[in-house]
Amino acid sequence: MGGNQKDLNMIVENFKTLAKNPLREKALKIVEAGYEAIDIKKLIGQKIKLKNNKLHILDTMTSHSIDLSEYKNVFLIGIGKGSALACASLAKILGKRLRKGIAIDLNRAKNANSKLGIFTGTHPVPSIQNVNATKKIIALAEKAGENDLIISFICGGGSALLCGSEKELKSSKEIFGKLTKAGANIIEVNTIRKHLSEVKGGGLAKIAYPATMISLIVSDVLGNDLSMVASGPTIYNKTTKKDAERILKNYKLQTTNYELFETPKDKKYFKKVKNILFISNHEPIAAMAKKAKQFGFAPKIYSYKLDGEAKNSLLQLAKILPYGEVDKPMVVLAAGETTIKLGKNPGRGGRNMESVLGIISRSQIANRKSSGAKRLALSDKLVIISFASDGRDNTEAAGAIGDILTTNKAEKLKLNLKKYLNNHGTFEFFKKTGDLIFAEAKTFNVSDLMLILKQ
């Protein structure tokens, strides 16, 4: 954690180190409120209850009741980041009613249930570990019969973690690398992934048929298109093989180099599947807005689906800020997923760090001008933060905080902001200025979260 002392009872582990002034402290408490809203163990305890053999599940809109006495066996499947802890928490609630469970995650959660197997995989690039764990998930789904129930947690990151074969592994690794470098968005990437796999794009639902499936989906996708979360293993897929071929051609990739499949189109495989939006980025943004109000800030939610190139993304939020002094302290909030166009030999970093460095590098220029760009000019009354909801921004850091303290430290250390930005070496930059945010890995991945605080 970069030598910082961990702060107990807080998800932001280096809170005290970063809270160098009152405005930073308030901004970080708003971040903490966002994280608290997606704390996995707390959410499972609040939203899933077992009473008189009936499982009650509260989603983002309504409540669902499942009578477990109607099923011979109950199985549990976890796919994606946070799914292991989610499955371990639900397994504790289910108790003896659980027959068997399998989860694949980036992190290994503490698990006291011998019936639940937890496997760690790699992300964002799949590996043979992912294939081996996925084969166990497939075997469990095949084992489930007509009178059985499968409850699954489908989470972000599942597109890489769920990988059904070595052939899919080889193609996915190659295509992911090429599409990412070309700046393809996640919808395009996941469309290709669906048509390379026997388990994605509704494939898992077909494998589990005729068992009943309840999929609790944690959305990290802009607009909450559930078919794109983890590439939709339990959802009927509307895209076709031709759609996948078209995307490959758009990025000048040879379609003949890859074996593309048509996803299951017979709707009988989905008649006994219920897909539930369990949580999305709306909940942490609401919690952050509430906390901001408590501090006397007027919250403005810019977007739940912010996209575009990371280094320019926060400029959109800055445009909402008034020029010069503000009558009332305000905070602009957003959630989404941006992209980075990597050049040759890129440095270490992630979307959130790049977003913050992108805007403060412009702010530094604005500060040197006598007029214009007043929205961007840094002062002790402006703080900018962007962070990954699951606490991992392509590194062990969750994101970064940026303000005039950051640029002052950079000038003192003679750090060239533009150089670090162009080389995508944002982790090293914020490590040197002491502005990396570290968070405990206990929260769901519901996209990136951003805020600009001005008083």
Secondary structure, DSSP 4 states (H G I P E B T S, - for coil): -TTPPPPTT-SBTTHHHH--SHHHHHHHHHHHHHHHTTBHHHHHHHHEEEETTEEEEE-SS-EEEEEGGG-S-EEEEEESTTHHHHHHHHHHHHGGGEEEEEEEESS------TTEEEEE--SSS--HHHHHHHHHHHHHHHH--TT-EEEEEE-TTHHHH----HHHHHHHHHHHHHHHHTT--HHHHHHHHHTT-SSTTTHHHHHHTTSEEEEEEE--SGGG-GGGGGG-TTS-----HHHHHHHHHHTT--GGGS---PPP--GGGGTTEEEEEEE-THHHHHHHHHHHHHTT-EEEEEEEEE-SBHHHHTHHHHTTSPSSS-SS-EEEEEEE--B----SS--S--HHHHHHHHHHHHHHHHHTSSSS-TTT---TTEEEEEEETTS-SSSSS-EEEESHHHHHHHHHTT--HHHHHHTT-HHHHHHHHT-EE-B-S-B----EEEEEEE-
